[in-house]
């Protein structure tokens, strides 16, 4: 697979093969696209004492949604993990896939933006979901609109379309 550079990303956007619904906040770097934090986070309910790992696990039953604003940020405490989605909706063709990666400015604080599910399938059309974790020792204030992660795009060897249950997700 080959990573797309800024020039190739811009060509794919111009052709309409890559679509990002938030063009006003679009920042394309030399080999990635910055995505911003949306205004909804999903936190784990306080009364949960054990989660059984299983294929049919419904994360929505053990979490609740909180809306955040610039005036009402979310405070991410040490050792806490939340789910959040990006403001941007990303649509990829069948020959492109992507990877969600953190930004170094936040990694230096101990914040990770994905626990282990950073792959974006070819043919996906959704708001990427982030599993944000504070691995540091100091609380971190999160506000919507901050450039929270970067997406790296790659060409696939062959064509594929993701058909899973998260294909069109819009919320974490």
C-alpha positions as CSV (number, residue, x, y, z in Angstrom):
1,X,0.0,0.0,0.0
2,X,1.1,3.6,-0.7
3,X,0.5,6.6,1.5
4,X,-1.2,9.5,-0.3
5,X,0.7,12.8,-0.1
6,X,-1.0,16.3,-0.1
7,X,-0.9,16.5,-3.8
8,X,-2.6,13.2,-4.3
9,X,-5.2,13.8,-1.6
10,X,-6.2,17.1,-3.2
11,X,-6.5,15.4,-6.6
12,X,-8.7,12.7,-5.2
13,X,-10.9,15.4,-3.5
14,X,-11.1,17.4,-6.7
15,X,-12.3,14.2,-8.6
16,X,-14.9,13.6,-5.9
17,X,-13.4,10.2,-4.9
18,X,-12.6,11.4,-1.4
19,X,-15.3,13.4,0.3
20,X,-14.9,15.3,3.5
21,X,-18.1,17.2,4.6
22,X,-16.3,20.0,6.5
23,X,-14.3,21.8,3.8
24,X,-14.1,25.0,5.8
25,X,-12.1,23.3,8.6
26,X,-10.0,21.2,6.2
27,X,-6.3,21.2,6.8
28,X,-4.2,18.9,4.7
29,X,-0.6,18.3,5.7
30,X,2.2,16.7,3.7
31,X,0.9,13.2,4.2
32,X,-2.3,13.4,6.3
33,X,-5.6,15.3,6.9
34,X,-6.3,16.9,10.3
35,X,-9.7,16.1,11.7
36,X,-11.5,18.0,14.5
37,X,-13.4,16.9,17.6
38,X,-17.1,16.8,17.3
39,X,-19.5,18.1,20.0
40,X,-20.7,14.7,21.4
41,X,-18.7,12.4,23.7
42,X,-19.8,9.0,25.0
43,X,-18.7,8.1,28.6
44,X,-18.9,4.9,30.5
45,X,-21.7,4.8,33.1
46,X,-20.5,4.9,36.7
47,X,-22.4,1.8,37.9
48,X,-20.6,-0.6,35.5
49,X,-18.4,-3.0,37.5
50,X,-17.6,-5.7,34.9
51,X,-17.9,-5.8,31.1
52,X,-18.0,-9.2,29.4
53,X,-16.0,-9.2,26.2
54,X,-18.3,-10.8,23.6
55,X,-19.1,-10.4,19.9
56,X,-22.6,-9.1,20.7
57,X,-21.5,-6.5,23.2
58,X,-23.5,-3.3,22.9
59,X,-21.3,-0.4,24.0
60,X,-24.4,1.9,23.9
61,X,-25.9,0.1,26.9
62,X,-22.9,0.8,29.1
63,X,-22.3,4.4,28.1
64,X,-24.1,7.6,27.9
65,X,-23.9,10.6,25.6
66,X,-22.8,14.1,26.8
67,X,-22.8,17.2,24.6
68,X,-19.8,19.5,24.9
69,X,-19.3,23.1,23.9
70,X,-16.4,25.6,24.0
71,X,-18.0,27.0,27.2
72,X,-18.7,23.5,28.6
73,X,-15.6,21.4,27.8
74,X,-15.2,17.7,28.7
75,X,-12.5,17.1,31.4
76,X,-10.7,13.8,30.6
77,X,-9.3,12.5,33.8
78,X,-6.1,10.3,34.1
79,X,-6.9,6.6,33.2
80,X,-10.2,7.6,31.6
81,X,-11.3,6.5,28.2
82,X,-14.2,8.0,26.2
83,X,-15.7,7.7,22.8
84,X,-16.0,10.7,20.5
85,X,-16.5,11.3,16.8
86,X,-14.9,13.8,14.5
87,X,-16.8,16.7,13.2
88,X,-15.9,15.7,9.7
89,X,-17.6,12.9,7.7
90,X,-15.2,11.0,5.6
91,X,-16.2,9.0,2.5
92,X,-13.7,6.8,0.8
93,X,-13.8,4.9,-2.5
94,X,-13.3,1.2,-2.7
95,X,-9.5,1.5,-3.4
96,X,-8.6,3.7,-0.5
97,X,-8.4,3.0,3.2
98,X,-7.1,5.1,6.1
99,X,-5.5,5.2,9.6
100,X,-6.4,7.4,12.5
101,X,-3.4,8.7,14.3
102,X,-2.9,11.0,17.2
103,X,-1.2,14.4,17.0
104,X,2.2,14.7,18.7
105,X,1.2,17.8,20.7
106,X,-1.4,15.7,22.5
107,X,0.6,12.5,22.7
108,X,3.2,14.5,24.6
109,X,0.5,15.1,27.2
110,X,-0.2,11.4,27.4
111,X,-3.4,11.5,25.4
112,X,-4.1,8.8,22.9
113,X,-6.9,9.2,20.3
114,X,-7.5,5.5,19.5
115,X,-7.0,2.5,21.7
116,X,-6.7,-0.1,18.9
117,X,-9.4,0.6,16.3
118,X,-7.6,3.1,14.1
119,X,-8.3,1.5,10.7
120,X,-10.7,3.1,8.3
121,X,-12.1,0.5,5.9
122,X,-12.3,1.2,2.1
123,X,-15.8,2.3,1.0
124,X,-16.6,3.8,4.4
125,X,-18.8,6.9,4.7
126,X,-19.0,8.0,8.3
127,X,-17.7,10.2,11.1
128,X,-14.6,8.4,12.4
129,X,-15.0,7.4,16.0
130,X,-12.1,8.0,18.4
131,X,-11.3,6.0,21.6
132,X,-9.7,8.9,23.5
133,X,-7.6,7.9,26.6
134,X,-5.7,10.0,29.1
135,X,-2.6,8.0,29.8
136,X,-1.0,11.0,31.6
137,X,-1.3,12.2,35.2
138,X,-3.1,15.5,34.6
139,X,-6.7,16.1,33.5
140,X,-7.1,17.3,29.9
141,X,-9.9,19.7,28.8
142,X,-11.5,18.8,25.5
143,X,-13.5,21.3,23.4
144,X,-15.2,20.7,20.1
145,X,-13.4,21.9,17.0
146,X,-9.9,21.3,18.2
147,X,-7.7,19.4,15.7
148,X,-7.7,16.2,17.6
149,X,-6.3,13.6,15.1
150,X,-4.9,13.1,11.7
151,X,-6.1,10.6,9.0
152,X,-3.5,9.0,6.8
153,X,-4.8,7.6,3.5
154,X,-3.4,4.6,1.5
155,X,-4.2,3.0,-1.8
156,X,-5.4,-0.6,-1.5
157,X,-4.2,-3.5,-3.6
158,X,-7.6,-4.4,-5.0
159,X,-11.1,-3.1,-4.4
160,X,-13.3,-3.6,-1.3
161,X,-16.3,-2.0,0.3
162,X,-16.9,-2.2,4.0
163,X,-20.4,-3.4,4.8
164,X,-20.2,-3.6,8.6
165,X,-22.6,-2.1,11.2
166,X,-20.5,1.1,11.6
167,X,-20.4,1.9,7.8
168,X,-22.6,5.0,8.2
169,X,-22.1,5.9,11.9
170,X,-22.5,9.6,12.8
171,X,-22.1,9.4,16.6
172,X,-19.7,7.6,18.9
